[in-house]
Amino acid sequence: MLENTTPPSTSHPLDYIFHPRSIAVVGISEDLPKLWIRRLYLDSLVQSQFPGQIYLVNPRGGEMDGFPLYRTLTDIPGPIDHVVVAIPAVHTPALLEECLAKRVKVVHVFSSGYAETGEPDRIELQNRLVEIARRGSMRIIGPNCLGIYYPKGKIGLSPDFTMEAGSIGYLCQSGGNVDFAVRHATSRGLRFSKVVSYGNASDINECDLLDYFAWDPETKVIAAYIEGIADGRRFFSTLKKAAAAKPVVVFKGGYTAGGLRAAASHTGSLAGSDEVWSGLLRQAGVIRVYSVEEMVDMLMALLRVTPPKGINVCVLGNGGGASVMATDELERAGLRMAPMPEAIRERMKEFIDLANSMLRNPVDVSPLATEGFPLLRNMGQRRPIDVIRDYADTALGGGWGRLLRMLNEWPNLDLVVFQHGFDISPMPIDDFIVIGSVGPLLLAARQCQMPKALVLHSMGNDQAWRSSENLRGLAAEFGLPLFLSMRGAARAIRTLIEYNRAYPERLAGIRDQAPRA
């Protein structure tokens, strides 16, 4: 790790890396193999309206999208805070010498072909970069990584990444898993404070970033994808400190024998045995997950689900088979389908037909699927999703309103799961389904005052996935804890309950707000 000799402008020595006044991209071109570099480090900055200076460097000169192409870094007339390196690895030492001459603060080496190859000469090449940086005040992110995504600072990483800031700080050793996690999480309404893809960790590493996110006032929850570490003692100490300050969710990549070999070839990491990792994470008080999907589910539970006091659950939704599957997944995760009080069941029979329904627990509310149909008469040319949105703040009447009142009277009920399985239904997702069935389900979930989760699942069909987009977007807009599988919801909520029992102080004040409409 390099010593940072630049006086920090805030109380943490790494904070300045997120606040560059200028960014230079070296190696950008119109050549087909490098079009994705343009997308990552030019298109994203332009679209995000990065407020600082953007400089482009290519020895051919010329211009790109109205920006001049400087032939060398030293040709740039102004000061440069941050340099993105996208040139072949063998040429990077000379470029870092230019960075020293320009007094660059941060060098992000996007290029690969260093220690991750396992070749002695490439390991030495990576070490040379570190030695050059030590002679000045530079910090290195990488090599072999995507770098920084900071919505509040208008530093994008892909043109489709939102610039709406959130509260998740994410350190990720893989570039691809940055894209996967950010897109998966933002599509469900979660937002990030800062994201760093750090690759081979030649300088700035997982310990530095964990320490930073533990301090960062913009971060409420820390997520990490880690393939390996260099200093086990420092890592455990830093991780334990971070986990004591905020919830930490860790996905350890490379936990099987084959995964260990893959991690070594990907980022040149010393991964360690899975037994050691399991013990280390458990002792540090960290939540461990085993996939990006599971990590996003856990982040959703932490930020959007009010921690239930117990394990008693009621499931409300459409479809008998889906209700049975929901029961199996919830109970397999260690939750309990609470027996329905007979008095409540008798009252439900007054407005829910016993035919085509289940009035125990789970509750199949299919007979209520026509309650929203009168809204169709007043829809005109408007989209059904907009009609549903209009009723978001209106108290529900009819069967759904009565159901919500009954839930509040149910003794010892800790959690309500609202569910709809799309491909389970024989009906296409048209206006009737949106307004008559799923829309009211979303409104009921929004108005439910108990700890709750919404599961929109069983979307194996492309048409169902595309057609459900607006419904998923509305759920995110409402700030609902949205899950895309019952298994994922059950596992995350069960872990949330256990975590809250062990560390209730860590969950105080971290509940997230819904994104803007």
SEPA-773748 format. One record per residue (C-alpha): x, y, z. Coordinates in steps of 0.2 Angstrom, whole numbers, padded with zeros to 4 digits, always signed. Layout:
# SEPA-773748
XYZ
...
END
This chain:
# SEPA-773748
+0000+0000+0000
+0006+0017-0005
+0007+0031+0008
-0004+0046+0003
+0007+0062+0005
-0007+0073-0001
-0015+0083+0013
-0033+0077+0015
-0046+0090+0012
-0058+0081+0024
-0056+0069+0039
-0052+0054+0029
-0037+0052+0018
-0046+0044+0003
-0060+0056+0002
-0051+0067-0011
-0051+0052-0024
-0070+0055-0026
-0068+0073-0030
-0057+0076-0045
-0058+0093-0054
-0052+0086-0070
-0051+0068-0078
-0040+0063-0092
-0043+0047-0102
-0027+0040-0110
-0029+0028-0124
-0047+0032-0130
-0050+0030-0149
-0064+0027-0162
-0056+0010-0165
-0069-0004-0164
-0060-0014-0150
-0059+0002-0139
-0077+0008-0141
-0082+0002-0124
-0068+0013-0117
-0077+0028-0125
-0093+0022-0117
-0086+0019-0100
-0075+0035-0098
-0082+0048-0111
-0100+0045-0114
-0104+0041-0096
-0095+0057-0090
-0104+0068-0103
-0121+0060-0100
-0119+0062-0081
-0114+0080-0084
-0097+0079-0074
-0094+0097-0069
-0075+0096-0071
-0063+0096-0086
-0062+0081-0097
-0046+0078-0107
-0044+0065-0120
-0026+0058-0125
-0022+0048-0141
-0005+0050-0150
-0015+0052-0167
-0022+0068-0161
-0037+0076-0169
-0054+0077-0160
-0068+0066-0153
-0086+0073-0150
-0079+0090-0149
-0065+0086-0137
-0047+0089-0143
-0036+0073-0143
-0020+0078-0135
-0005+0068-0141
+0003+0066-0124
-0003+0069-0106
+0010+0083-0104
+0002+0092-0119
-0013+0095-0108
-0012+0114-0103
-0022+0113-0086
-0019+0103-0070
-0025+0085-0070
-0032+0076-0054
-0037+0059-0061
-0030+0049-0075
-0039+0034-0083
-0026+0022-0091
-0032+0012-0106
-0016+0008-0115
-0006-0009-0116
+0002-0013-0100
+0020-0013-0107
+0018+0006-0110
+0011+0011-0093
+0027+0014-0084
+0031+0028-0096
+0014+0035-0094
+0015+0035-0075
+0031+0045-0077
+0021+0058-0086
+0008+0058-0072
+0022+0062-0060
+0027+0077-0071
+0009+0083-0071
+0007+0080-0052
-0008+0069-0055
-0016+0063-0039
-0025+0047-0044
-0021+0035-0058
-0034+0022-0062
-0027+0008-0072
-0041+0001-0083
-0028-0010-0093
-0026-0028-0089
-0010-0039-0092
-0002-0037-0075
+0000-0048-0059
-0016-0057-0063
-0008-0067-0077
+0004-0075-0065
+0019-0072-0076
+0034-0065-0067
+0038-0051-0079
+0020-0045-0078
+0021-0046-0059
+0036-0035-0060
+0028-0023-0072
+0014-0020-0059
+0027-0018-0045
+0036-0005-0056
+0020+0005-0057
+0019+0005-0038
+0037+0011-0036
+0034+0025-0048
+0019+0031-0039
+0029+0030-0022
+0040+0044-0029
+0026+0056-0030
+0009+0059-0021
-0001+0047-0033
-0013+0034-0028
-0017+0019-0040
-0034+0011-0042
-0031-0006-0051
-0024-0012-0062
-0037-0022-0071
-0053-0013-0065
-0067-0001-0070
-0063+0012-0057
-0075+0024-0048
-0094+0027-0049
-0100+0042-0039
-0117+0048-0043
-0117+0063-0031
-0101+0069-0040
-0107+0065-0057
-0094+0052-0061
-0103+0039-0071
-0096+0022-0076
-0109+0018-0089
-0122+0029-0098
-0136+0019-0091
-0131+0021-0073
-0142+0033-0063
-0135+0049-0056
-0147+0048-0041
-0137+0045-0026
-0141+0032-0012
-0133+0025+0003
-0124+0009-0002
-0105+0009-0003
-0099-0005-0014
-0081-0011-0016
-0079-0024-0029
-0063-0033-0035
-0072-0037-0052
-0077-0025-0065
-0091-0036-0072
-0099-0038-0055
-0100-0019-0053
-0111-0018-0068
-0121-0033-0063
-0124-0027-0045
-0128-0009-0050
-0140-0013-0063
-0149-0027-0053
-0150-0016-0038
-0155+0000-0046
-0169-0008-0056
-0177-0013-0040
-0176+0005-0032
-0159+0004-0023
-0146+0017-0025
-0127+0019-0022
-0117+0032-0013
-0100+0027-0020
-0094+0011-0030
-0076+0007-0033
-0069-0007-0044
-0052-0010-0038
-0045-0025-0048
-0028-0031-0043
-0027-0019-0028
-0008-0015-0031
-0011+0001-0020
-0028+0005-0015
-0035-0011-0008
-0050-0018+0001
-0044-0013+0018
-0042+0005+0012
-0060+0005+0005
-0068-0003+0020
-0060+0009+0031
-0066+0023+0020
-0084+0017+0019
-0085+0014+0037
-0081+0033+0039
-0091+0040+0024
-0106+0049+0030
-0114+0046+0013
-0114+0027+0016
-0126+0018+0027
-0123+0000+0021
-0107-0008+0014
-0107-0021+0001
-0091-0030-0005
-0086-0042-0018
-0069-0049-0014
-0059-0063-0022
-0043-0062-0011
-0033-0052+0001
-0015-0048+0004
-0014-0045+0023
-0026-0056+0033
-0023-0048+0050
-0026-0030+0043
-0041-0036+0034
-0049-0044+0049
-0046-0029+0060
-0053-0017+0047
-0068-0027+0042
-0072-0029+0061
-0071-0011+0063
-0082-0007+0048
-0095-0020+0053
-0096-0012+0070
-0100+0004+0062
-0112-0001+0048
-0120-0017+0041
-0108-0026+0030
-0113-0038+0016
-0098-0048+0009
-0099-0059-0007
-0083-0069-0007
-0079-0074-0025
-0069-0090-0027
-0076-0101-0012
-0074-0118-0021
-0058-0126-0027
-0061-0121-0045
-0067-0104-0040
-0050-0102-0030
-0041-0105-0046
-0052-0094-0056
-0050-0079-0044
-0031-0081-0045
-0031-0079-0064
-0044-0065-0063
-0036-0053-0051
-0020-0062-0045
-0028-0064-0028
-0022-0075-0014
-0040-0081-0010
-0038-0093+0005
-0048-0108+0010
-0067-0106+0012
-0067-0113+0030
-0055-0099+0035
-0066-0086+0026
-0082-0092+0034
-0074-0091+0052
-0067-0074+0048
-0083-0066+0042
-0093-0074+0056
-0081-0067+0069
-0082-0050+0061
-0101-0049+0062
-0103-0048+0043
-0117-0055+0033
-0110-0067+0020
-0119-0070+0003
-0115-0082-0011
-0120-0073-0027
-0124-0055-0033
-0142-0059-0033
-0142-0064-0015
-0131-0048-0011
-0145-0037-0019
-0158-0046-0010
-0149-0044+0007
-0146-0025+0003
-0165-0024-0001
-0170-0032+0016
-0158-0021+0026
-0163-0005+0018
-0182-0007+0015
-0189-0021+0026
-0193-0016+0044
-0185-0029+0054
-0199-0041+0060
-0199-0045+0079
-0202-0063+0076
-0204-0076+0062
-0223-0077+0060
-0228-0073+0042
-0244-0071+0032
-0244-0073+0013
-0256-0064+0003
-0256-0066-0016
-0263-0073-0032
-0263-0091-0036
-0265-0107-0026
-0249-0116-0033
-0239-0100-0030
-0245-0099-0012
-0240-0117-0009
-0223-0113-0016
-0221-0097-0005
-0225-0108+0010
-0212-0120+0006
-0199-0107+0003
-0203-0097+0019
-0203-0112+0030
-0188-0119+0023
-0179-0103+0027
-0184-0104+0045
-0200-0093+0045
-0217-0099+0051
-0233-0098+0043
-0244-0091+0057
-0261-0100+0060
-0275-0089+0055
-0287-0085+0069
-0304-0093+0065
-0313-0076+0068
-0303-0068+0055
-0306-0082+0043
-0325-0081+0046
-0324-0062+0042
-0314-0065+0026
-0328-0077+0020
-0340-0062+0020
-0331-0054+0005
-0319-0068-0003
-0328-0082-0012
-0322-0099-0006
-0321-0105-0024
-0304-0102-0032
-0297-0096-0016
-0287-0101+0000
-0293-0093+0016
-0281-0100+0029
-0263-0095+0028
-0257-0093+0014
-0272-0083+0007
-0275-0084-0011
-0284-0067-0015
-0288-0071-0033
-0307-0068-0031
-0302-0049-0027
-0294-0048-0044
-0309-0038-0051
-0309-0025-0038
-0299-0013-0049
-0309-0015-0065
-0321+0000-0062
-0305+0011-0065
-0304+0005-0083
-0320+0015-0087
-0311+0031-0082
-0294+0027-0090
-0296+0034-0107
-0279+0035-0116
-0269+0034-0100
-0257+0020-0096
-0264+0008-0083
-0249+0011-0072
-0253+0029-0071
-0270+0026-0066
-0264+0015-0052
-0251+0028-0047
-0266+0041-0045
-0273+0030-0031
-0257+0028-0021
-0262+0040-0007
-0280+0035-0007
-0286+0024+0007
-0291+0007+0000
-0309+0002+0002
-0317-0015-0003
-0309-0031+0000
-0291-0025+0001
-0295-0012+0013
-0304-0025+0024
-0289-0037+0023
-0277-0023+0029
-0288-0019+0044
-0288-0038+0048
-0270-0040+0047
-0268-0026+0061
-0279-0037+0072
-0270-0053+0070
-0261-0057+0086
-0242-0061+0085
-0241-0058+0066
-0224-0052+0062
-0223-0050+0043
-0234-0049+0028
-0228-0056+0011
-0237-0049-0004
-0234-0060-0019
-0239-0062-0038
-0232-0075-0050
-0233-0069-0068
-0231-0084-0078
-0241-0094-0066
-0257-0085-0072
-0265-0090-0089
-0269-0072-0092
-0256-0060-0101
-0251-0045-0092
-0263-0033-0100
-0273-0018-0093
-0285-0030-0084
-0271-0039-0075
-0262-0023-0071
-0277-0013-0065
-0288-0027-0058
-0275-0038-0050
-0257-0033-0048
-0260-0015-0046
-0271-0016-0031
-0259-0029-0023
-0245-0015-0025
-0256-0002-0017
-0261-0014-0003
-0242-0017+0000
-0238+0001+0000
-0252+0005+0013
-0248-0010+0024
-0241-0003+0041
-0233-0020+0046
-0216-0026+0041
-0218-0032+0024
-0211-0038+0008
-0217-0039-0010
-0212-0053-0022
-0215-0052-0040
-0209-0068-0047
-0210-0083-0059
-0205-0072-0074
-0197-0085-0085
-0206-0079-0100
-0198-0065-0110
-0215-0057-0112
-0219-0058-0094
-0202-0050-0090
-0205-0035-0102
-0223-0033-0098
-0219-0032-0079
-0207-0018-0081
-0219-0004-0076
-0225-0014-0062
-0208-0017-0055
-0204+0001-0058
-0219+0007-0048
-0215-0005-0034
-0197+0004-0033
-0205+0021-0034
-0216+0017-0020
-0201+0012-0010
-0207-0006-0008
-0195-0020-0003
-0196-0029-0020
-0189-0046-0022
-0189-0056-0038
-0190-0074-0030
-0199-0081-0015
-0183-0090-0010
-0172-0074-0011
-0185-0065-0001
-0186-0079+0012
-0168-0081+0014
-0164-0062+0016
-0178-0059+0028
-0173-0073+0039
-0155-0067+0039
-0162-0049+0043
-0171-0056+0058
-0156-0064+0065
-0145-0049+0061
-0157-0038+0070
-0157-0049+0086
-0138-0049+0086
-0134-0031+0081
-0150-0020+0083
-0140-0004+0085
-0132-0006+0067
-0149-0005+0059
-0154+0011+0068
-0158+0025+0055
-0152+0016+0039
-0169+0014+0031
-0168+0020+0013
-0180+0032+0004
-0189+0028-0012
-0180+0035-0027
-0188+0049-0036
-0203+0045-0048
END
